[in-house]
Amino acid sequence: MIAKLENEYFNLYNQQKEIIGKLKTNLKPNYAENEMFVGEKTFKIIRKGWEFKIFENEEIVYNLKVNSFF
């Protein structure tokens, strides 16, 4: 897979150079709110400190809390 920054989106391509998803960052300062597009689905990622919530259609589909990134 290859990811490229194009027109404010990180586009993710497979081996056949077909786009399989994209990520829009910087909707709010400090990467607190992002959008991810996979196929026809749109997900919103909201970060507060070490907590990440992923929403689909305003409903939480995943909740993650971490201590640090390594």
Buried (B, 14 or more C-beta within 10 A) or exposed (E): EEEEEEEEBBBBBEEEEEEEBBBBBEEEEEEEBBBBBEEEEEBBBBBEEEEBBBBBEEEEEEEEEEEEEE
